[in-house]
């Protein structure tokens, strides 16, 4: 079972002698609008948050979520749309239907290692072929057709190596069908990962509703 939590919620759970109201208010002031950082954590069968591993002696597993137009989302060739239901955030990234269409994100990794990357997508037309590039390391991936077409969001899980520091993640279509609709990505880690400011990445001004 999964649970969506914010940084403020974790602090609230750990701060036994502090006011939860104060923690929530501080979180709102710190993470407003596109700068809000979202994490989710596994919950053990006992109902305890595994994100509190240091206190509960459980395995810590935290995931950073990056949605369109949020910090860490760098851009893409296409438009943010909200036509098909079931997405999270303000919409989803609908890229142009041609080979070479791309989308990218940028994150900061505290320690080098292998990480699970989860891409939430929908493809109602045909299998979308793409290359995944993480700091120069590439691999070919296929996004299979989703049942019930565009409103049945699926998750593709890929294990990728990342270096300590800033890492750029990009998808590039290798067929005329382009990329599938992308709702969000999640990066799973045992330590908190932060979204970066997308330095050095420039896309045309095509992001619109």
C-alpha positions in Angstrom: 0.0 0.0 0.0 1.3 3.5 -0.9 0.8 6.8 0.9 1.5 10.2 -0.4 3.3 12.4 2.1 5.0 15.8 2.1 8.1 16.9 3.8 6.0 18.8 6.4 4.1 15.7 7.3 7.3 13.7 7.9 8.6 16.5 10.2 5.2 16.6 11.9 5.4 12.9 12.7 8.9 13.1 14.0 8.4 16.3 16.1 6.5 14.8 19.0 7.0 17.9 21.2 6.2 20.5 18.5 2.9 21.7 17.0 1.8 20.0 13.9 0.0 23.2 12.9 3.2 25.1 12.9 5.0 22.5 10.8 2.2 22.5 8.2 2.3 26.3 8.0 6.0 26.4 7.6 5.8 23.8 4.9 3.3 25.9 3.0 5.6 28.9 3.2 8.6 26.9 2.1 7.1 24.9 -0.8 4.6 27.0 -2.7 3.4 26.5 -6.3 5.9 25.0 -8.7 8.5 24.7 -5.9 6.5 22.2 -3.9 8.3 18.9 -3.4 6.3 15.7 -3.1 7.5 12.4 -1.7 5.7 9.2 -1.1 6.7 6.3 1.2 6.0 2.6 1.4 3.9 1.5 4.4 4.8 -1.8 6.1 2.1 -4.4 6.8 2.1 -3.1 10.4 0.9 0.3 9.2 4.2 2.0 10.1 5.8 4.4 7.7 9.0 2.9 6.4 10.2 6.4 5.8 10.7 6.6 9.6 13.2 3.7 9.5 15.8 5.2 11.9 13.1 5.2 14.7 11.2 2.0 13.7 14.1 -0.2 12.6 12.5 -0.7 9.2 13.8 -0.3 5.7 13.6 3.3 4.5 12.2 3.7 1.0 11.2 7.2 -0.3 10.3 8.3 -3.7 10.5 11.8 -5.3 7.6 12.6 -7.5 8.0 15.1 -10.3 4.9 16.3 -12.2 4.6 18.6 -15.2 5.3 22.3 -14.5 6.8 21.4 -11.1 10.4 22.0 -10.0 12.6 19.4 -11.7 10.5 19.2 -14.8 12.6 20.9 -17.5 10.5 20.8 -20.6 9.4 18.9 -23.7 8.3 19.2 -27.3 4.6 19.5 -26.9 1.8 20.8 -24.7 0.5 20.1 -21.2 -3.1 18.9 -21.6 -5.9 17.7 -19.4 -8.3 16.1 -21.9 -7.9 12.5 -20.7 -8.9 11.7 -17.1 -7.0 10.0 -14.4 -3.8 12.1 -14.4 -2.3 13.8 -11.3 -1.3 17.4 -10.9 -2.5 20.0 -13.5 -2.4 17.6 -16.5 0.0 15.5 -18.5 2.8 16.0 -21.1 1.5 15.4 -24.6 4.5 15.5 -26.9 4.4 16.0 -30.7 4.0 12.8 -32.7 7.3 12.5 -34.4 10.7 10.9 -34.0 13.0 13.0 -31.9 10.3 14.4 -29.6 11.8 14.6 -26.1 11.1 15.4 -22.5 13.5 15.9 -19.6 13.8 16.2 -15.9 16.7 17.1 -13.6 17.3 15.9 -10.0 20.1 16.0 -7.3 21.3 12.7 -6.0 23.0 12.6 -2.6 25.0 9.5 -3.2 25.9 7.5 -6.3 24.0 4.3 -6.9 21.3 2.5 -8.9 17.8 3.8 -8.6 14.3 2.7 -9.7 12.7 5.2 -12.1 8.9 4.9 -12.5 7.3 6.6 -15.4 3.5 7.0 -15.4 2.2 7.0 -19.0 -0.7 6.3 -21.3 -0.6 5.2 -24.9 -3.8 4.5 -26.8 -2.4 4.5 -30.4 0.6 2.1 -30.8 3.7 1.0 -29.0 6.0 4.0 -28.4 9.7 3.4 -28.7 12.2 5.7 -27.1 15.7 6.0 -25.7 16.2 6.8 -22.0 19.3 8.9 -21.3 20.7 9.6 -17.8 23.9 11.6 -17.9 25.1 10.0 -21.2 24.1 6.4 -20.3 21.3 5.3 -22.7 19.0 2.3 -23.0 16.2 1.5 -25.4 12.7 1.2 -23.9 9.2 0.4 -25.2 5.9 1.9 -23.9 3.3 -0.7 -24.6 -0.3 0.2 -25.6 -2.5 0.7 -22.5 -5.8 -1.0 -22.3 -8.9 1.3 -22.5 -6.6 3.7 -24.4 -5.6 7.1 -23.1 -7.3 7.1 -19.6 -5.7 3.9 -18.3 -2.4 5.1 -16.8 0.4 2.5 -16.5 3.8 2.5 -14.8 7.0 1.5 -16.5 9.8 0.7 -14.0 13.4 1.0 -15.0 16.6 0.6 -13.0 19.1 3.3 -13.8 22.6 4.2 -12.4 23.1 7.8 -11.3 26.1 9.8 -10.1 26.2 11.9 -7.0 25.1 15.5 -7.7 22.9 16.8 -10.5 21.5 14.2 -13.0 19.5 14.9 -16.2 17.0 12.3 -17.2 15.6 12.5 -20.7 13.3 10.5 -23.0 13.6 10.8 -26.8 11.2 9.2 -29.3 12.8 6.9 -31.9 9.7 6.4 -34.0 7.1 8.6 -35.7 4.5 7.8 -33.1 6.5 10.1 -30.7 6.3 9.6 -26.9 3.3 8.4 -24.9 1.4 10.9 -22.7 3.6 11.3 -19.6 1.9 12.1 -16.3 4.8 12.0 -13.8 8.1 10.3 -12.9 9.1 8.9 -9.5 12.6 8.1 -8.4 12.9 5.6 -5.5 15.8 6.0 -3.0 16.8 5.3 0.6 17.8 8.9 1.0 15.8 12.0 0.0 16.3 13.2 -3.5 15.8 16.8 -4.5 14.5 18.2 -7.8 17.0 20.5 -9.6 16.6 23.8 -11.4 17.2 22.5 -15.0 20.3 24.5 -15.7 21.6 24.2 -19.2 18.3 22.8 -20.6 16.4 24.9 -23.1 13.1 24.0 -24.9 10.9 26.1 -27.2 8.1 27.9 -25.5 5.5 25.3 -26.4 4.1 24.5 -22.9 0.5 25.6 -22.8 -3.0 24.3 -22.1 
